[in-house]
Amino acid sequence: MALVLPLLLMLVFGVVEFGATYSNYINLRDGVRNAARSASVGNFGTTTTCNLLGASEASTNVQRLMCLVKQETGLDPTQLRVKVLSANSTFAGAGTFAKNDGIIICAQMPTQAMTGFLSSALTGKTLRTKIAMRIERSDITATAGDENAPIGRDWSWCNYSAYSP
């Protein structure tokens, strides 16, 4: 029992941690995809009060979209960070969106150990996703922007390269 119990506990807690982390990833990916689809048809959400950090350059529509992402994922909005940008290859900073342009939404959040048993394996890791959709309406006015990346992370992976909606 003294030899088998530690291995069994490690296996059980490992399965619980993996399941919780994978569930968070699925929620993150699905929520960003749902918000991107809503944005592609001009539905940016209704609120801008959702713990946005450093997204002041973004237009009101994009701030609403960022809040919609946080709402759709169902994850901790204080940990989740969102970036919205145009898939136009000439986009170099804040940009606007037009019909048939692409909109890219990136989101990231640090992983968290649920049981604490494998926290050393999850510390410093990040769940992140990038979704691109084509804008379907011509009357969308928005200026791209981003939140501050989580501490120790950046947005270098979130760009318009390899864009294909």
TORZA-703602 format. One record per residue: residue in one letter; x, y, z of N, C-alpha, C in turn. Coordinates in steps of 0.001 Angstrom, whole numbers, plus 524288, in hexadecimal, padded with zeros to 5 digits. Layout:
AXYZXYZXYZ...
This chain:
M8033E7FB51800008000080000800008036A804EF80000A807AD804D4802EC80B1C8095F8033F80DB680A877FE08L80E69806AB7FAC3810D58077D7F5A780CCF808F67F17AV80839806B87F1CA8044C807777EDC18012D80C777EE7FL7FFED80DF17F3597FCA3812807F4617FED8817997F21DP803E2818C77F2CC805E681DAA7F0758056781DC47EA7BL8065C8194D7E805805D6819167E25480024819B77E0ABL7FCAB8174C7E3847F71C817BF7E25A7F53081D5C7E311L7F6D281FE17E74B7F549825567E8357F770828F27E3FAM7FC51827FC7E2757FE9F82B337DE5E7FBA782A7A7D93AL7FA22825C37D8037F722824BE7D34F7F1BC827557D38FV7EF09826C27D7E67E9D1829077D8757EA0082EF97D834F7ED8C831657DB297EDEF837147DB177EFD5839107D5C3G7F3288360F7D3277F4E7837887CDE87F065837987CA0EV7ECF6833A67CA6D7E865833737C7037E4B98380A7C828V7E3F8839557CD1E7E09483DB37CE937E2D6842DA7CC83E7E7E4843AC7CD3B7EA5F848807CB5F7EA2C848E67C56DF7EB668449C7C2BC7EB38844A87BD097E5B2845C77BB29G7E1E1843477BD787DC6D844117BBF37DAAC849A77BCB8A7DC1884BF67C11F7DA8E8515E7C2357DD40855227BE6FT7E2418544B7BD657E523857B07B9D57E314857257B443Y7E204852657B2A37DFF28518E7AD5F7DA79853DA7ACD2S7D755853707B0D77D221855D37B0CC7D28C85BBE7B041N7D62B85E267B3157D702863CA7B2967D8AB8653D7AD0CY7DC03862007AAA37DDBC863127A54F7D928862C67A186I7D5E585ECA7A2177D15685E3C79EB37CDAC862E679F65N7CCC08648C7A4407C972869217A5427CBC386E077A2D1L7D0E986EAA7A3427D392873307A1047D2EA8733A79B16R7D41286EF4798997D3C486E9F792E07CE2786F6A790EFD7CA7A86CD8793777C50486D3E791DA7C2E0872BE792BAG7C42687521797277C24D87A6B798477C47387E6C79478V7C96A87DFA7931A7CBC18819F78F5D7C958880D0789FAR7C87987BF2788757C60C87ADE7836A7C07F87D107832BN7BD7787C567874E7B82387E74787697B8208846778718A7BBA3886E8789F27BBF588CA3789D17BDC088E8778475A7C16C88BC4781FE7C33D88D4B77CC67BED488CD4778D1R7BBBF888D07794A7B74B8882D775BD7B35F88C9A7767FS7B25888DFA77B617AECB8925A77C707B0EE8976677A24A7B5FC8985077AC27B85889D15778B17B82C89D40772C2S7B8AD898CB770427B8B6898B976A887B38389A7776832V7AF4F89A1E76B3A7AA3689BEF7695E7A8958A10C76BFCG7AC348A37C76ECA7AB2F8A8A2771007A9078A8B677680N7A8DB8A44C779297A6FB8A42777E907ABB48A44078233F7ACC78A8CE784797B15E8A96E787CB7B01D8A8F778D99G7AB698A7A778EF27AA008A75A794767A7D18AC8679655T7A6BA8ACD779B737A4148B17479D837A6F28B42A7A1F1T7AAFE8B1DC7A41A7AD7E8B4357A8A57B3578B4EF7A7DBT7B5868B8E57AA6E7BB2E8B9BB7AA787BD508B96A7B005T7BA2F8B7827B39F7BBDF8B72E7B9127BD048B17F7BA78C7C1C58AFD37B9537C3288AA597BA4E7C8E98A9AE7BBC0N7CB188AD4D7BE977D08D8ACE67C0517D4758AD327BBD4L7D3878B0957B8027D7528B14B7B3D07DC178B42A7B5F5L7E0B08B2347B4A47E58A8B47E7B6917E8CB8B68F7B209G7E8EA8BBAE7B1737EC438BE187AD837EA168BE097A804A7E5028BDD37A7557E2AE8BDA27A21B7E0688C2EB7A096S7E2A98C7217A2797E05F8CC497A19E7E0A28CE0E79BEDE7E45E8CC06798D47E4BF8CDA97935B7E09D8CB1478FF3A7DE408C6F5791E97DA458C42878EE67D5398C74D78EC2S7D26A8C6E478A6F7CD638C989789FE7C97B8C70078DB8T7C5208C9A478E857C1108C78C791FA7BF268C24579011N7BE7E8C1A478AE37BCC18BC98788D67C09B8B83A78A1EV7C5938B94F789AB7C9778B54178AD57C9C48B441790B2Q7C92C8B841793E67C8EF8B757799857C4408B3EF79AE3R7BFE58B4DD798537BB518B17E799227BC748ABE779763L7BF408AB61793097C0AC8A6317911E7C4438A36B794FDM7C7EC8A63B797347CB648A3E779B237C8428A1ED79FCEC7C4798A5037A1737C1158A35B7A5C37BDC489EAA7A430L7BC0B89E8C79F4D7B91189A1A79D697BC618952079D81V7C14E8959A79C0D7C4DD8911B79C567C52F88F157A1EEK7C5EF892A37A5977C657891127AB167C14F88E857ACFDQ7BCE2890937AB357B7DD88E5E7ACBA7B70E889017AA43E7B84B8886F7A54F7B7688838B7A27B7BAD987F1A7A479T7BF8E8804E7A6387C30487C1A7A8077C14A879E47AD43G7BF0287D337B08C7BD7787B707B5B87C20F87ACC7B965L7C69F87CA17B7DB7CB4987C3F7BB227CBF0881397BE5BD7CFAE8812D7C1E57D0A1885987C5607D21B88A727C22FP7CEB988E6C7C1FD7CFD5893067BEBF7D479896397C0AFT7D5F4895987C5937DA7D898817C77F7DF9A896167C5A6Q7DF8B891297C4117E43788E787C2297E48F88E5C7BC33L7E01588E817B9A77DFCD88E157B3F57E12A893497B16BR7E48A893267AD737E5F8897D47AA847E497896F57A4C6V7E2E389B287A2247E0ED89AC679CCC7E39A89ED27995CK7E4A089D49794877E6B48A0DB790907E3698A03B78BACV7E1FF8A4A6789497DEEF8A4A3784767E2098A7B57806DL7E2B78A56477BBE7E5858A827777A97E34C8A6E177254S7E4C38AA0676E9B7E30A8A9557693E7E6C58A5927668EA7E4B58A25E763157E7F989EB1760307EA308A11F75B3DN7E96D8A62B75A827EB9F8A8F5756117F18C8A912756B0S7F45E8A773752C97FA118A707753407FCBB8AC4C753E6T7FA168B0A2752B07FC758B5C07537E7FB698B7D6758F4F7F8968B4D975C0E7F73C8B66B761617FC2B8B695764B4A7FD578BB057670D802078BB7B76A32800F98BD5E76FB1G7FC588BEDA770EB7FAF68C0CB776127F5198C07777690A7F2BC8C49E7783A7ED078C4B87786B7EAF88C4E5772D7G7E7148C1CB771B87E4F48C19276C767DF0F8C14A76C85T7DCB28C22C768037D7058C1DC7679E7D5998BD187645CF7D0A28BB9C764977CEC98B6EF761FC7CADA8B86A75DC6A7CB0B8B5C9759617C7518B690755257C5648B13C75356K7C12B8B1397505C7BF0D8AC5074E597C34F8A95674B62N7C3838A44474C3B7C7418A0A0749E77CCB68A10274C36D7CDAD8A4AD74FBC7D28E8A481752BA7D21D8A00E7569EG7D66289EA9758D67D64289ABA75CEF7D6EA89D407623EI7D48689AE6766167D53F89C9076B7E7D7CC897FE76E50I7DBCF89923771417DE9689523774417DDDB8965B77A04I7DC558927177CF47DBCE892F97829F7DF7188F0678525C7E2CB890F7788877E65388DA078B837E4FA88E3179144A7E59E889F97941C7E4A588A1C799BC7E89F8869D79C6CQ7EA178882C7A1167EDBB885027A4277ECB0885BB7A9ECM7EDE9881AF7ACCE7ED82881F77B27E7F15087E0B7B4DAP7F37D87F577B9597F71187BB37BBEB7F42A876E77BDE0T7F6C9872737BDC07F47486DB67BFE67F48486E017C5D3Q7F0E086B437C82E7F08686B237CDDE7EFAA865887CF94A7F282863E57D3997F1CF85EA67D5AF7ECD585E7E7D8EFM7E98885AB37D7D67E49885A3B7DAA47E566857D07E00BT7E89C853C87E0487E97F851147E53E7EE64852EE7E801G7F1D5855717E5337F6CB857197E7817FAE5852D57E75DF7F94A84E157E61B7FCDB849A87E622800F984A1E7E1DAL7FF7984BE57DD4A8031A84C6E7D8EA80410852267D77FS803B0855957DB498044E85B257DA26809B285C617D7F4S80DAE8597A7D97A812E685A8B7D75B813298595F7D17FA8100B855B47CF9E80FF5854737CA0C80CCD858737C6EBL808FF85AF87C95C805A185EAB7C6988075E864527C726T80A8F8657A7CAFC80C5286AD57CBDF80F6B86CCA7C726G80E19871627C558810D7873C17C0F080EB8872337BBA1K80AE486EDA7BB728088E86D357B683803E7870BB7B53CT802948710E7B0467FE54874767AE8A7FACE871947AAC2L7F5C28722B7AB7B7F1FA8705B7A7A47F115874E37A3E9R7F16C873E479EDA7F0938781C79B267EE1B8760979626T7EB47879737937F7E8C08780078E9D7E85287CBE78B0AK7E7F187BA4785FE7E78A87FB8781FE7E36A87DFA77E0DI7DF8C8814C77D397DB48880167799C7DAD588483775A0A7DA1488323770B47D9568870776C8E7D41988619769E4M7D15188A4D768DF7CC5088A0D766147CC1A88E8E76226R7C93088DB575DEB7C876891C675A067C3C68952475B7FI7C46389A5375B127C03089E0475C367BC1089D93757DFE7B73289CEF759767B30289C1E755AD7AFA38A0ED754C0R7B01E8A4EB757FC7ACEA8A99F7575D7B0558AE30755D8S7AE108B1EA7531B7B1168B66A7514D7B0A48BB23754E1D7AD558BAE7758CA7AC7A8BF8375C117AF108BF0D76169I7B3248BBED761D67B5CF8BB33766D57BA1C8BF417675AT7BA0C8C21576B9B7BE278C5D476CB87C0A48C452771E6A7C59E8C335771C07C8578C1B1776877CE2B8C289775D1T7D0D78C3B0779FB7D67E8C43B779F77D8C28C00577D76A7DC608BD1277B5A7DEA58B8AF77E2C7E19A8BA7978302G7E2938B6CE786837E57E8B7F878B3C7E6878B30D78E53D7E9508B3A9792917EA788AF1E795D17EAD18B0A579B88E7EA3C8ACBA79EC97EB168AD707A4607F0D78AC857A57CN7F2858AE1A7AA0E7F7CE8ACC87ABBA7F83D8A6E07AC1FA7FC778A4C17AA317FD4C89F1B7AA937FE1489DA37B056P7FCE2898CB7B1BF7FDEC897217B729803B0897CB7B876I804E28984B7BD5780A46899197BF1C80DC2894B37BD0FG81211896317BAA5815C88926C7B89181460890477B335R810308921E7B0DB80E8E890657ABB080E64895057A7FBD80D9F893F07A2F680D298982879F25809458968B79AE6W8088E899F67971E804EE898FA792D7807D3897C078DC5S80CD08967978DE980FD28959F7891D80DA389138785BBW80B1988D7B787FA808DB8891678518803B688A8C78268C8016988EE3783EC7FC548908A781D47FD2E894B177DA7N7FD70892F8778C57FE348969A7747A7FB28894AD76FBFY7FB908975676B5F7F883895F1766CB7FB598922176342S7FFEB89028764B78029088C4F7616D7FF7F8873776172A7FF9C8848E75D2A7FCC487F9A75C737F6F18804B75D50Y7F4FC884E675BE57EF64885F775C7B7EC6A8835975814S7E84E880937595E7E4EE87E49755597DF8887D3C757A8P7DBFB880F9757177D6B588029759477D3A087C59755F7
